[in-house]
Amino acid sequence: MLFVWIAIFAYLLFALNGVIDKFLLSKVVRHPVAYAFYVGVTGPLTLVLLPFGFRTLGSLGDLAIALVGGGLFVFALYFFYVAIQKTSISRIMPLEGGFVPVFTLILAYFLLGERLSGWQLLAFIFLVAGGVFITLEKDRFGWHPKALGSGILAAFLFALSFTLTKYIYEQTNFVSGLIWTRLGLFLFSLLLLIPKTARKKIFSAPRRVAPENVFLYYGNRVIGGTAGFLQNYAIAIGSVTLVNALQGTQYALLLAMTVAASIYWPKIIKEDIRGAILAQKTAAIILISIGLALLVF
């Protein structure tokens, strides 16, 4: 179960990445298309891994799947950021935490023939339930239609991207699979430049970044890139369904970080730390812990 611990460490980094992203999206890079583009164009950085076992894929079909699998991730990011822009992130996270693992479970079943054992399925249920519960709020009404639609579409695209990426890892080694899928991420991000309005937002974004935020932005890209690398490695050696179900650990870690941040920097990040809310989130963490125990022991 090495993939479990690798995935948890990846989600630790994603949690830190998410706290910084929350600040950057609200204060620095406000346009979802620009943020998605600049995340996507980092794909060629994986070319540094070329000397470590890179090889070509066995068929044009596999090449197409690799490019599409990687490319869909940038569109998933775009719709995720659109959803966040139309409503609060506290509404979107339960949506993603519930739909991404479920979509992955279905897609991996039919596309990969992946089957979970009884204990793994039980762990999946605990992990997903805890992931949703930890981010759930009492107010679930007043959904903006575009936010709801974009959030569900983002979840499906994330799940499809992960599933197709897992397929490629089954056809080749990890280094080759990562490079080919990240090439797709880069190529598909270039498609965002086609609409004139999007192109204008993308090219104007760097000029809006204050000098003091440049290091924070690029530092966060390193954190996010490292987290993505580890998440992909966990998918390559383990179950794509369970790796996505482990996303609940990210929310637990994110909760701890945002609670600490809201105490020291309340003007930037605010987390509700009333007794009833903390009790609910503690119960969610217990569910996640049970799921982890079922996987590991």
LUMVOKOL-770864 format. One record per residue (C-alpha): x, y, z; residue number from 1; residue in three letters. Coordinates in pm, whole numbers. Example, Ala and Ser with C-alpha at 12.3 -4.5 7.8 and 13.67 -1.06 7.14 Angstrom:
REM LUMVOKOL-770864
{c1: 1230	c2: -450	c3: 780	k: 1	r: ALA}
{c1: 1367	c2: -106	c3: 714	k: 2	r: SER}
REM end
This chain:
REM LUMVOKOL-770864
{c1: 0	c2: 0	c3: 0	k: 1	r: MET}
{c1: 290	c2: 237	c3: -73	k: 2	r: LEU}
{c1: 63	c2: 430	c3: -309	k: 3	r: PHE}
{c1: -158	c2: 530	c3: -14	k: 4	r: VAL}
{c1: 124	c2: 711	c3: 168	k: 5	r: TRP}
{c1: 250	c2: 872	c3: -152	k: 6	r: ILE}
{c1: -103	c2: 996	c3: -227	k: 7	r: ALA}
{c1: -142	c2: 1133	c3: 127	k: 8	r: ILE}
{c1: 184	c2: 1328	c3: 98	k: 9	r: PHE}
{c1: 70	c2: 1456	c3: -244	k: 10	r: ALA}
{c1: -255	c2: 1576	c3: -89	k: 11	r: TYR}
{c1: -62	c2: 1745	c3: 191	k: 12	r: LEU}
{c1: 116	c2: 1949	c3: -77	k: 13	r: LEU}
{c1: -214	c2: 2005	c3: -260	k: 14	r: PHE}
{c1: -363	c2: 2139	c3: 63	k: 15	r: ALA}
{c1: -82	c2: 2394	c3: 95	k: 16	r: LEU}
{c1: -117	c2: 2467	c3: -277	k: 17	r: ASN}
{c1: -492	c2: 2523	c3: -229	k: 18	r: GLY}
{c1: -445	c2: 2776	c3: 53	k: 19	r: VAL}
{c1: -207	c2: 2980	c3: -165	k: 20	r: ILE}
{c1: -431	c2: 2939	c3: -473	k: 21	r: ASP}
{c1: -726	c2: 3077	c3: -275	k: 22	r: LYS}
{c1: -525	c2: 3394	c3: -209	k: 23	r: PHE}
{c1: -392	c2: 3421	c3: -565	k: 24	r: LEU}
{c1: -732	c2: 3370	c3: -732	k: 25	r: LEU}
{c1: -893	c2: 3637	c3: -516	k: 26	r: SER}
{c1: -611	c2: 3891	c3: -514	k: 27	r: LYS}
{c1: -372	c2: 3829	c3: -804	k: 28	r: VAL}
{c1: -491	c2: 3621	c3: -1104	k: 29	r: VAL}
{c1: -868	c2: 3674	c3: -1117	k: 30	r: ARG}
{c1: -952	c2: 3515	c3: -1454	k: 31	r: HIS}
{c1: -1007	c2: 3133	c3: -1452	k: 32	r: PRO}
{c1: -889	c2: 3096	c3: -1812	k: 33	r: VAL}
{c1: -559	c2: 3271	c3: -1734	k: 34	r: ALA}
{c1: -496	c2: 3062	c3: -1425	k: 35	r: TYR}
{c1: -575	c2: 2736	c3: -1607	k: 36	r: ALA}
{c1: -350	c2: 2838	c3: -1899	k: 37	r: PHE}
{c1: -46	c2: 2915	c3: -1688	k: 38	r: TYR}
{c1: -84	c2: 2589	c3: -1499	k: 39	r: VAL}
{c1: -113	c2: 2396	c3: -1827	k: 40	r: GLY}
{c1: 188	c2: 2543	c3: -2004	k: 41	r: VAL}
{c1: 417	c2: 2404	c3: -1734	k: 42	r: THR}
{c1: 374	c2: 2060	c3: -1894	k: 43	r: GLY}
{c1: 704	c2: 2067	c3: -2091	k: 44	r: PRO}
{c1: 896	c2: 2088	c3: -1762	k: 45	r: LEU}
{c1: 858	c2: 1710	c3: -1740	k: 46	r: THR}
{c1: 1102	c2: 1683	c3: -2034	k: 47	r: LEU}
{c1: 1381	c2: 1696	c3: -1776	k: 48	r: VAL}
{c1: 1288	c2: 1331	c3: -1711	k: 49	r: LEU}
{c1: 1379	c2: 1224	c3: -2065	k: 50	r: LEU}
{c1: 1709	c2: 1056	c3: -1963	k: 51	r: PRO}
{c1: 1534	c2: 843	c3: -1698	k: 52	r: PHE}
{c1: 1367	c2: 579	c3: -1913	k: 53	r: GLY}
{c1: 1160	c2: 766	c3: -2172	k: 54	r: PHE}
{c1: 1030	c2: 565	c3: -2464	k: 55	r: ARG}
{c1: 771	c2: 605	c3: -2737	k: 56	r: THR}
{c1: 422	c2: 459	c3: -2703	k: 57	r: LEU}
{c1: 325	c2: 140	c3: -2878	k: 58	r: GLY}
{c1: 55	c2: 280	c3: -3108	k: 59	r: SER}
{c1: -101	c2: 601	c3: -3238	k: 60	r: LEU}
{c1: -412	c2: 510	c3: -3040	k: 61	r: GLY}
{c1: -216	c2: 511	c3: -2714	k: 62	r: ASP}
{c1: -55	c2: 842	c3: -2814	k: 63	r: LEU}
{c1: -399	c2: 995	c3: -2873	k: 64	r: ALA}
{c1: -524	c2: 866	c3: -2535	k: 65	r: ILE}
{c1: -216	c2: 1006	c3: -2358	k: 66	r: ALA}
{c1: -258	c2: 1350	c3: -2514	k: 67	r: LEU}
{c1: -632	c2: 1361	c3: -2448	k: 68	r: VAL}
{c1: -592	c2: 1226	c3: -2095	k: 69	r: GLY}
{c1: -341	c2: 1496	c3: -2007	k: 70	r: GLY}
{c1: -521	c2: 1767	c3: -2204	k: 71	r: GLY}
{c1: -857	c2: 1715	c3: -2036	k: 72	r: LEU}
{c1: -698	c2: 1816	c3: -1707	k: 73	r: PHE}
{c1: -654	c2: 2177	c3: -1818	k: 74	r: VAL}
{c1: -1022	c2: 2202	c3: -1913	k: 75	r: PHE}
{c1: -1117	c2: 2042	c3: -1582	k: 76	r: ALA}
{c1: -916	c2: 2314	c3: -1408	k: 77	r: LEU}
{c1: -1087	c2: 2584	c3: -1614	k: 78	r: TYR}
{c1: -1440	c2: 2470	c3: -1524	k: 79	r: PHE}
{c1: -1334	c2: 2420	c3: -1162	k: 80	r: PHE}
{c1: -1213	c2: 2782	c3: -1144	k: 81	r: TYR}
{c1: -1531	c2: 2903	c3: -1319	k: 82	r: VAL}
{c1: -1739	c2: 2724	c3: -1056	k: 83	r: ALA}
{c1: -1536	c2: 2882	c3: -775	k: 84	r: ILE}
{c1: -1583	c2: 3225	c3: -934	k: 85	r: GLN}
{c1: -1963	c2: 3183	c3: -942	k: 86	r: LYS}
{c1: -1999	c2: 3056	c3: -586	k: 87	r: THR}
{c1: -1791	c2: 2989	c3: -276	k: 88	r: SER}
{c1: -1516	c2: 2728	c3: -268	k: 89	r: ILE}
{c1: -1689	c2: 2578	c3: 39	k: 90	r: SER}
{c1: -1977	c2: 2475	c3: -189	k: 91	r: ARG}
{c1: -1757	c2: 2345	c3: -470	k: 92	r: ILE}
{c1: -1524	c2: 2128	c3: -261	k: 93	r: MET}
{c1: -1799	c2: 1886	c3: -140	k: 94	r: PRO}
{c1: -1924	c2: 1864	c3: -498	k: 95	r: LEU}
{c1: -1577	c2: 1773	c3: -630	k: 96	r: GLU}
{c1: -1499	c2: 1550	c3: -332	k: 97	r: GLY}
{c1: -1813	c2: 1346	c3: -398	k: 98	r: GLY}
{c1: -1835	c2: 1338	c3: -776	k: 99	r: PHE}
{c1: -1467	c2: 1291	c3: -875	k: 100	r: VAL}
{c1: -1421	c2: 959	c3: -687	k: 101	r: PRO}
{c1: -1764	c2: 829	c3: -795	k: 102	r: VAL}
{c1: -1704	c2: 919	c3: -1160	k: 103	r: PHE}
{c1: -1360	c2: 758	c3: -1133	k: 104	r: THR}
{c1: -1508	c2: 442	c3: -979	k: 105	r: LEU}
{c1: -1749	c2: 410	c3: -1274	k: 106	r: ILE}
{c1: -1499	c2: 502	c3: -1547	k: 107	r: LEU}
{c1: -1224	c2: 278	c3: -1407	k: 108	r: ALA}
{c1: -1471	c2: -11	c3: -1385	k: 109	r: TYR}
{c1: -1568	c2: 12	c3: -1752	k: 110	r: PHE}
{c1: -1252	c2: 150	c3: -1915	k: 111	r: LEU}
{c1: -983	c2: -23	c3: -1708	k: 112	r: LEU}
{c1: -1163	c2: -325	c3: -1569	k: 113	r: GLY}
{c1: -1058	c2: -213	c3: -1221	k: 114	r: GLU}
{c1: -1235	c2: -396	c3: -939	k: 115	r: ARG}
{c1: -1224	c2: -313	c3: -569	k: 116	r: LEU}
{c1: -1230	c2: -582	c3: -303	k: 117	r: SER}
{c1: -1497	c2: -574	c3: -35	k: 118	r: GLY}
{c1: -1269	c2: -403	c3: 216	k: 119	r: TRP}
{c1: -1146	c2: -154	c3: -44	k: 120	r: GLN}
{c1: -1502	c2: -64	c3: -142	k: 121	r: LEU}
{c1: -1590	c2: -10	c3: 224	k: 122	r: LEU}
{c1: -1280	c2: 209	c3: 264	k: 123	r: ALA}
{c1: -1386	c2: 401	c3: -50	k: 124	r: PHE}
{c1: -1728	c2: 474	c3: 104	k: 125	r: ILE}
{c1: -1575	c2: 599	c3: 432	k: 126	r: PHE}
{c1: -1315	c2: 814	c3: 252	k: 127	r: LEU}
{c1: -1565	c2: 977	c3: 14	k: 128	r: VAL}
{c1: -1825	c2: 1030	c3: 289	k: 129	r: ALA}
{c1: -1563	c2: 1191	c3: 513	k: 130	r: GLY}
{c1: -1434	c2: 1406	c3: 226	k: 131	r: GLY}
{c1: -1783	c2: 1540	c3: 153	k: 132	r: VAL}
{c1: -1882	c2: 1578	c3: 519	k: 133	r: PHE}
{c1: -1571	c2: 1777	c3: 611	k: 134	r: ILE}
{c1: -1654	c2: 2047	c3: 355	k: 135	r: THR}
{c1: -2033	c2: 2042	c3: 388	k: 136	r: LEU}
{c1: -2223	c2: 2349	c3: 508	k: 137	r: GLU}
{c1: -2582	c2: 2387	c3: 625	k: 138	r: LYS}
{c1: -2668	c2: 2627	c3: 343	k: 139	r: ASP}
{c1: -2694	c2: 2411	c3: 32	k: 140	r: ARG}
{c1: -2949	c2: 2627	c3: -150	k: 141	r: PHE}
{c1: -2918	c2: 2914	c3: -396	k: 142	r: GLY}
{c1: -2684	c2: 2733	c3: -634	k: 143	r: TRP}
{c1: -2590	c2: 2941	c3: -936	k: 144	r: HIS}
{c1: -2678	c2: 2715	c3: -1235	k: 145	r: PRO}
{c1: -2344	c2: 2786	c3: -1405	k: 146	r: LYS}
{c1: -2156	c2: 2705	c3: -1085	k: 147	r: ALA}
{c1: -2338	c2: 2373	c3: -1041	k: 148	r: LEU}
{c1: -2300	c2: 2275	c3: -1406	k: 149	r: GLY}
{c1: -1933	c2: 2379	c3: -1422	k: 150	r: SER}
{c1: -1855	c2: 2198	c3: -1097	k: 151	r: GLY}
{c1: -2007	c2: 1868	c3: -1212	k: 152	r: ILE}
{c1: -1842	c2: 1898	c3: -1555	k: 153	r: LEU}
{c1: -1506	c2: 1968	c3: -1388	k: 154	r: ALA}
{c1: -1547	c2: 1659	c3: -1169	k: 155	r: ALA}
{c1: -1622	c2: 1440	c3: -1472	k: 156	r: PHE}
{c1: -1325	c2: 1579	c3: -1667	k: 157	r: LEU}
{c1: -1090	c2: 1530	c3: -1369	k: 158	r: PHE}
{c1: -1209	c2: 1168	c3: -1333	k: 159	r: ALA}
{c1: -1179	c2: 1097	c3: -1707	k: 160	r: LEU}
{c1: -832	c2: 1255	c3: -1718	k: 161	r: SER}
{c1: -711	c2: 1043	c3: -1425	k: 162	r: PHE}
{c1: -863	c2: 725	c3: -1569	k: 163	r: THR}
{c1: -708	c2: 772	c3: -1914	k: 164	r: LEU}
{c1: -376	c2: 859	c3: -1751	k: 165	r: THR}
{c1: -391	c2: 535	c3: -1550	k: 166	r: LYS}
{c1: -451	c2: 347	c3: -1876	k: 167	r: TYR}
{c1: -131	c2: 497	c3: -2023	k: 168	r: ILE}
{c1: 68	c2: 401	c3: -1713	k: 169	r: TYR}
{c1: -47	c2: 43	c3: -1770	k: 170	r: GLU}
{c1: 92	c2: 54	c3: -2125	k: 171	r: GLN}
{c1: 434	c2: 202	c3: -2050	k: 172	r: THR}
{c1: 661	c2: 306	c3: -1762	k: 173	r: ASN}
{c1: 589	c2: 596	c3: -1530	k: 174	r: PHE}
{c1: 837	c2: 844	c3: -1681	k: 175	r: VAL}
{c1: 710	c2: 790	c3: -2035	k: 176	r: SER}
{c1: 345	c2: 809	c3: -1929	k: 177	r: GLY}
{c1: 402	c2: 1129	c3: -1735	k: 178	r: LEU}
{c1: 587	c2: 1301	c3: -2021	k: 179	r: ILE}
{c1: 329	c2: 1205	c3: -2286	k: 180	r: TRP}
{c1: 29	c2: 1310	c3: -2074	k: 181	r: THR}
{c1: 197	c2: 1639	c3: -1971	k: 182	r: ARG}
{c1: 260	c2: 1707	c3: -2339	k: 183	r: LEU}
{c1: -116	c2: 1677	c3: -2386	k: 184	r: GLY}
{c1: -166	c2: 1918	c3: -2096	k: 185	r: LEU}
{c1: 58	c2: 2171	c3: -2273	k: 186	r: PHE}
{c1: -100	c2: 2130	c3: -2618	k: 187	r: LEU}
{c1: -456	c2: 2156	c3: -2490	k: 188	r: PHE}
{c1: -369	c2: 2465	c3: -2285	k: 189	r: SER}
{c1: -269	c2: 2635	c3: -2612	k: 190	r: LEU}
{c1: -628	c2: 2592	c3: -2731	k: 191	r: LEU}
{c1: -729	c2: 2842	c3: -2463	k: 192	r: LEU}
{c1: -549	c2: 3109	c3: -2669	k: 193	r: LEU}
{c1: -791	c2: 3075	c3: -2963	k: 194	r: ILE}
{c1: -1078	c2: 3296	c3: -2832	k: 195	r: PRO}
{c1: -973	c2: 3662	c3: -2851	k: 196	r: LYS}
{c1: -1124	c2: 3754	c3: -2513	k: 197	r: THR}
{c1: -946	c2: 3463	c3: -2343	k: 198	r: ALA}
{c1: -617	c2: 3551	c3: -2513	k: 199	r: ARG}
{c1: -645	c2: 3908	c3: -2386	k: 200	r: LYS}
{c1: -705	c2: 3792	c3: -2028	k: 201	r: LYS}
{c1: -417	c2: 3544	c3: -2046	k: 202	r: ILE}
{c1: -159	c2: 3792	c3: -2176	k: 203	r: PHE}
{c1: -268	c2: 4072	c3: -1944	k: 204	r: SER}
{c1: -253	c2: 3855	c3: -1629	k: 205	r: ALA}
{c1: 128	c2: 3873	c3: -1573	k: 206	r: PRO}
{c1: 119	c2: 4254	c3: -1584	k: 207	r: ARG}
{c1: -135	c2: 4256	c3: -1301	k: 208	r: ARG}
{c1: 84	c2: 4054	c3: -1067	k: 209	r: VAL}
{c1: 253	c2: 4275	c3: -810	k: 210	r: ALA}
{c1: 630	c2: 4216	c3: -771	k: 211	r: PRO}
{c1: 586	c2: 4090	c3: -416	k: 212	r: GLU}
{c1: 350	c2: 3814	c3: -539	k: 213	r: ASN}
{c1: 571	c2: 3682	c3: -821	k: 214	r: VAL}
{c1: 776	c2: 3458	c3: -592	k: 215	r: PHE}
{c1: 458	c2: 3335	c3: -422	k: 216	r: LEU}
{c1: 299	c2: 3246	c3: -757	k: 217	r: TYR}
{c1: 598	c2: 3057	c3: -898	k: 218	r: TYR}
{c1: 674	c2: 2896	c3: -564	k: 219	r: GLY}
{c1: 317	c2: 2769	c3: -554	k: 220	r: ASN}
{c1: 353	c2: 2629	c3: -905	k: 221	r: ARG}
{c1: 652	c2: 2426	c3: -779	k: 222	r: VAL}
{c1: 444	c2: 2298	c3: -487	k: 223	r: ILE}
{c1: 153	c2: 2212	c3: -717	k: 224	r: GLY}
{c1: 383	c2: 2049	c3: -971	k: 225	r: GLY}
{c1: 545	c2: 1831	c3: -705	k: 226	r: THR}
{c1: 204	c2: 1733	c3: -569	k: 227	r: ALA}
{c1: 85	c2: 1644	c3: -919	k: 228	r: GLY}
{c1: 397	c2: 1435	c3: -980	k: 229	r: PHE}
{c1: 342	c2: 1237	c3: -661	k: 230	r: LEU}
{c1: -31	c2: 1196	c3: -727	k: 231	r: GLN}
{c1: 45	c2: 1062	c3: -1075	k: 232	r: ASN}
{c1: 303	c2: 820	c3: -933	k: 233	r: TYR}
{c1: 46	c2: 696	c3: -680	k: 234	r: ALA}
{c1: -201	c2: 643	c3: -967	k: 235	r: ILE}
{c1: 66	c2: 462	c3: -1169	k: 236	r: ALA}
{c1: 144	c2: 207	c3: -895	k: 237	r: ILE}
{c1: -197	c2: 182	c3: -727	k: 238	r: GLY}
{c1: -572	c2: 209	c3: -779	k: 239	r: SER}
{c1: -684	c2: 528	c3: -954	k: 240	r: VAL}
{c1: -1022	c2: 495	c3: -779	k: 241	r: THR}
{c1: -870	c2: 477	c3: -430	k: 242	r: LEU}
{c1: -616	c2: 753	c3: -499	k: 243	r: VAL}
{c1: -904	c2: 987	c3: -585	k: 244	r: ASN}
{c1: -1103	c2: 867	c3: -284	k: 245	r: ALA}
{c1: -805	c2: 963	c3: -66	k: 246	r: LEU}
{c1: -873	c2: 1326	c3: -162	k: 247	r: GLN}
{c1: -1061	c2: 1349	c3: 166	k: 248	r: GLY}
{c1: -724	c2: 1360	c3: 343	k: 249	r: THR}
{c1: -649	c2: 1679	c3: 151	k: 250	r: GLN}
{c1: -960	c2: 1844	c3: 297	k: 251	r: TYR}
{c1: -862	c2: 1737	c3: 649	k: 252	r: ALA}
{c1: -513	c2: 1883	c3: 602	k: 253	r: LEU}
{c1: -659	c2: 2191	c3: 433	k: 254	r: LEU}
{c1: -888	c2: 2241	c3: 733	k: 255	r: LEU}
{c1: -593	c2: 2239	c3: 972	k: 256	r: ALA}
{c1: -403	c2: 2488	c3: 754	k: 257	r: MET}
{c1: -696	c2: 2726	c3: 705	k: 258	r: THR}
{c1: -782	c2: 2721	c3: 1076	k: 259	r: VAL}
{c1: -422	c2: 2818	c3: 1156	k: 260	r: ALA}
{c1: -417	c2: 3078	c3: 876	k: 261	r: ALA}
{c1: -749	c2: 3231	c3: 984	k: 262	r: SER}
{c1: -606	c2: 3283	c3: 1334	k: 263	r: ILE}
{c1: -284	c2: 3451	c3: 1216	k: 264	r: TYR}
{c1: -406	c2: 3613	c3: 888	k: 265	r: TRP}
{c1: -785	c2: 3663	c3: 933	k: 266	r: PRO}
{c1: -800	c2: 3932	c3: 662	k: 267	r: LYS}
{c1: -677	c2: 3689	c3: 395	k: 268	r: ILE}
{c1: -834	c2: 3357	c3: 496	k: 269	r: ILE}
{c1: -1132	c2: 3311	c3: 724	k: 270	r: LYS}
{c1: -1236	c2: 2969	c3: 857	k: 271	r: GLU}
{c1: -1540	c2: 2914	c3: 1077	k: 272	r: ASP}
{c1: -1402	c2: 2755	c3: 1394	k: 273	r: ILE}
{c1: -1716	c2: 2753	c3: 1609	k: 274	r: ARG}
{c1: -1768	c2: 2447	c3: 1829	k: 275	r: GLY}
{c1: -2049	c2: 2289	c3: 1623	k: 276	r: ALA}
{c1: -1857	c2: 2331	c3: 1297	k: 277	r: ILE}
{c1: -1539	c2: 2183	c3: 1443	k: 278	r: LEU}
{c1: -1740	c2: 1890	c3: 1585	k: 279	r: ALA}
{c1: -1881	c2: 1816	c3: 1238	k: 280	r: GLN}
{c1: -1538	c2: 1833	c3: 1079	k: 281	r: LYS}
{c1: -1385	c2: 1620	c3: 1354	k: 282	r: THR}
{c1: -1649	c2: 1354	c3: 1284	k: 283	r: ALA}
{c1: -1555	c2: 1373	c3: 915	k: 284	r: ALA}
{c1: -1188	c2: 1324	c3: 1000	k: 285	r: ILE}
{c1: -1284	c2: 1013	c3: 1199	k: 286	r: ILE}
{c1: -1462	c2: 875	c3: 891	k: 287	r: LEU}
{c1: -1154	c2: 943	c3: 678	k: 288	r: ILE}
{c1: -932	c2: 780	c3: 940	k: 289	r: SER}
{c1: -1150	c2: 466	c3: 939	k: 290	r: ILE}
{c1: -1123	c2: 454	c3: 561	k: 291	r: GLY}
{c1: -745	c2: 483	c3: 581	k: 292	r: LEU}
{c1: -727	c2: 212	c3: 845	k: 293	r: ALA}
{c1: -929	c2: -24	c3: 626	k: 294	r: LEU}
{c1: -686	c2: 36	c3: 339	k: 295	r: LEU}
{c1: -360	c2: 10	c3: 530	k: 296	r: VAL}
{c1: -422	c2: -257	c3: 793	k: 297	r: PHE}
REM end
